[in-house]
């Protein structure tokens, strides 16, 4: 005789439906993997016993957790991170799986995560985003014995879904050089390889390399601020720019969330954007269009979604999977870039 309905287990359902517990788990979590007639019999048994599947019961039966973990190396309050999570969650939820989030945004959180590896046996795959792993950290993750998927990160042989930061930055350089600019500034984070901003290193280096290739006599200033999302970041960057003996007529800001306050601060200082100074951002933040910001559009939510789809497929053991997904960017031209011919910085003093 079966237990009382409120105490029914997956074994009770399997016995009543005359199938294995693993088949019950698949029928309830992944219906497409079970024959319709078999699933109907299992659902009838579950209804008779008032059985509701839990993740723990399913895991015991199938050896799977039906969870995808995300390890994030930056602030969860950052717009980029929220877009990644939005895209990833949609795909994971559509596959009737759960998402577990781990943050390693500080040195202490990072050390604790890699020391304890809390995701071990707690997820079927892990998505890693927003920081560059050290060699020993990559070795630690490999000990999780689960598929790893990297987003917008240098991942070596590991599966990844990424944009091409190098080509995106070179496209910005070509645009600004074609307008006639000769003195540039690249504005970004002072902390290399930290949080979501480690990819800025590639953007910074590729931009300067392309500028110097196209115009060997060009000058490229590097402006860094301690915290790019701080309320005074735009003011600090503007002051550093104006302190230069040869101020730039074109500025490449490595994220829109700094480019927008930078434009505001430049205008408060009496400078015209783009007549005196052209500004290009990166991301195509939702506010970029309102400010007329020329920027590199990267589809952040799509990056999260494509990475999650890859993680789900690898967790299911699929073999015929494209493990390196390249997501295109585009340069969106708006009103913040122009020729420098009328720039105050190029006028001869009377």
N, C-alpha and C positions, 0 to 999 in steps of 0.2 A: 504494500500500500504506500502511495506517495505521501510525503510529508505534508503538513498543512501548507496551504498556498503561500502564506507569507514567509515560509521558510524554504520554499522550493529552490533547488539548485540547478545548475546546468546539467548535472548528472541525471536529475529527475526528468528533465525535459528530454535528454538523449534516450533514456530508458523507455519513456512513454512513446517517443517517436521512432524508436528502434534504429537509431543512428549513433555515431560516435559523438563525444563531446566536441571534438574539433569541427565536425560538420555543423553542429548547432551554432558554434561560434561564427563560422563562416556565413551561415544563413542569416544570422542576426546582424553581423557587421559588414559583410561583403556579399550581398545577395546575388550578385552577378556570377559568383563562383559556384553556386549550388543549383541543381536542376529545379525548375519551378515546382514540380510535384513534390519533391523532397522538402523544399522550403515550405510549401503549404502545409505539409504534415507537421513540420517542426513548429510553425506558427500556431497551428491548432493546439499542439501540445502545450506550448508556452502559455497560450490564452487559458487553457483548461487549468493550469497550475498557477495562474496569475504571476508568471515568472517575468521579471524584468532583468535583462542582462546588465551586468556591471563590467567595468574595464578589468577589474581584478579577476573576475570569473572567466572572462574571455581570454585574458592573458594566460591563466593557468591551463586552459584547454588548448590554446593554439601556440603557446610559446611566444606570442607577439603582444606588444603593449598597445598597439594602435595609437601611438603617440609619435609626433615629430618634435624634436627639441630645436630651439634656436639659441645660439650663443652670440650675444651682442657685446661688442667691445666699447660702445659709446653710451652717451646719455639716451635714455628712453624718451626724453622730452624733445629730442631733436626731430624736426620735420621728416628728414630722410628716414630715420628709424621707424616712425609711425607709418610711413608709406610702405616700407618693406614689410612690416608686420601685417598691414592691411592686405597686401597682395598675397602673402604667404597664408594668412589665416583663411582667406576665401577658398583657396585650393585645398588646404588640409581639411577644412570643414566639409567641403563637397565630397571628399573621400571618406566621410564619417570617421575622421580621426581627430585626436586632440592635439593642441599645441602646448608645449611647455617652454617657458622663457627663462633663460639664465642671463644675468648681466655681469659683465666683467669690466665695468667702466672705470674703476680705480685700481691702483696697484694692489691694494689689499684684497679686493674682490677677485682680481685676476689670479693672485697667488692662491687664494682659498679654492677657487674653482679647479685649478689644475692640480692642486694637492689632493682634493677629495673626489673629483670627477663625479659629481652627483647624478649625472645623466646615465651612468653605467646601469644597465638592466632596467632603465626607466624610460627608454625610448627606442624606437626602431631605426631611426636615422637622425642625424644632426645637421642643421644648417648653421654655418659660421659666417658672421658678417661684421664689418666695421672695425677690424684691426688686423695688423700684420702679425702673424704668429712667429715666435722664435722657434728655433729648431727643436729645442727640448719640449716646447709646448705642442708642436705637431706630433712628436713622438708620444706624448701623453694621450692625445686624442686618438691616435691609432690603437691604443690599448682598450678603447671602448668597444672595439670589435663590432662596429656598426658603420653603415655608409655615411660618409662625410661629404657635404656639398658646400662650396664656398661662394659667397656673393661679392662681386666687385673686389676681389682680392687675388693677389698673386698666389696661385694654388699649386703650381707645379703639376704633378700627374693627377691630382685629385679632381673629381667632378666640380664644375663651377658654372655659374651664370653671371656674366660680367659684361660691362661696356669696355670699350677700348679708350682708356684715358689718354693714351699717347696720341692717337689720331684725332681725338676731340680737341686736345690742346693745340695741336698743329693747325687744325682748321681755324681756330681763333687767331693764331699768329698770322696765317695767310690773309685773313680778312683785314686785320689791322694794318699790316704792311701794305696791302693793296690800296688802302686809303691814304697812304703817304706818311704814316707815323714813323718816327725814328728814335724816340725816347719813350720807354715803356716802364711799367711797374707791374710786378706780380704780387698780389696781396693774399696772404693766407695765414695759417696757424704757425705759431712759433715752435710747436712741439711736433717734431717729425715722428712718424710711426706711432701716433697716439690716437686712439679712438677712431671715429669715422673719417678722420682727416689724413690718415696715412697715405691714401691714394692721391692726395694733393701733391705729394713729392713727385710723382710721375707727371702730373699736369704741369707743375712748375718747371721741371727740367726739360720736358718736351717742348714747351712753349718757347723757352729761351733758345734751345737748339735750333728750332725752326726759324725763329727771328734772325738769328745770326747766320743761318744758311742763306736766307733770302736777302739779308742786308747786313753784311759783315761789320759795318761801321755803327750799327745800332747800339744803343745803351739799354740795358735791362736792369732796373733796380729790383731788389727783393725786399718787400715790406712784410714784416711779421708782427702779429699781435698775440699776446699771451692767451687770450680766450676769445675765439672768433664770434661766439654768441653772446658775449657780455654786452650790457647796454651801452658801454662807451667804446666798443670796438671800432665803430666807424670814425669816431673822433680821434682815437689813437692813430689809426691808419692815415687819416687825412693830415694830421700833424707831421707824421713821418714823411709823407709825400711832399708837403710844402717846404720841409726843411732841406730838400735836395737842392744842390747847386744848379742842376738841370732837372727841373720837375718834369715828370712824364706828361705827354699829351694823350697817352692811351694806357688804361689800367685793366689788367685781367685779374678779376677777383675769383678765388677758387670755389666760392659758393655764394648763391644768391642772397642767403640770409645775412651776409656781410656786405654784399654789393649794394643792396637797397639802402641801408643806413649810411653807407659811404656816399652815395649819390646825394642823399639828403644833407649830409654834413658839408660836402663840397659846395652845394648851392647856398648854404647858410654862410659860407666863407666868401660868397660873391662870385664864385666860378660858375660858368655856364657848362652844362652837360647837354649836348656833346660838343658845343662850339669850342670851348677851351680844353675840355678833357673828355675823351671817349671812355666808356666803361662797359666791360663785358663780364657777365657772371657765368655761373655754372649750376645747372640743375633744372631750370625753368620752374622755380617755386610758384605756387598759385598766385602770389602777389607780384610776380615779375612783370606780367602784362600790364597791370595797373600803373606801374612805374615806367613803362616804355623801355624795359631793360632788354638789351640784346644779350642773349645767353645761350648756353649749350643745353639742349633739352635731353635729359636722360629719363626714360620711363621707369621711375623707381618702383612703383607698385608692380609693374610687369616683371622687373628683376626679381622681386620677392615671390611672385606667382610662379615664374619659370623655375626658380630654385626649389620651391616647394614641390612642384610637379616632379622634378628630377628626384628629389629626396623620397617622395612617395613611391615612385616607380622602382627605385633601387631597394627600398625597404621591402617591397613585394617580391624582390628577387628577379625582376625582369632583366633579361640579358641584352636585348636589342634596344639599347638606350643611348642616345647621343649625350655623352657626358660633359662636353664642353660647349656651352650655349653662349653665343655672342649676340648681344642685344644692341642694335644700332642707336646712335645718337644723331642729333641734327643741330645745326647752328640756326637759331631763330633770330632774324634781324628785326630790330625794333628801332626806337628813336634815341638810343643812348650812344650810338657811334656815328662818326662823321669825319670828314677830312680835317686835318689840323691847321689848314691854311689861315684860319681866322683866330687861332689860339692866342691868348694873351701871353703865353710862354714863348711864343715865337716872334713877338713884336720887338723891333729894335727900339731901345730907349731913345727918347727925344734928346 
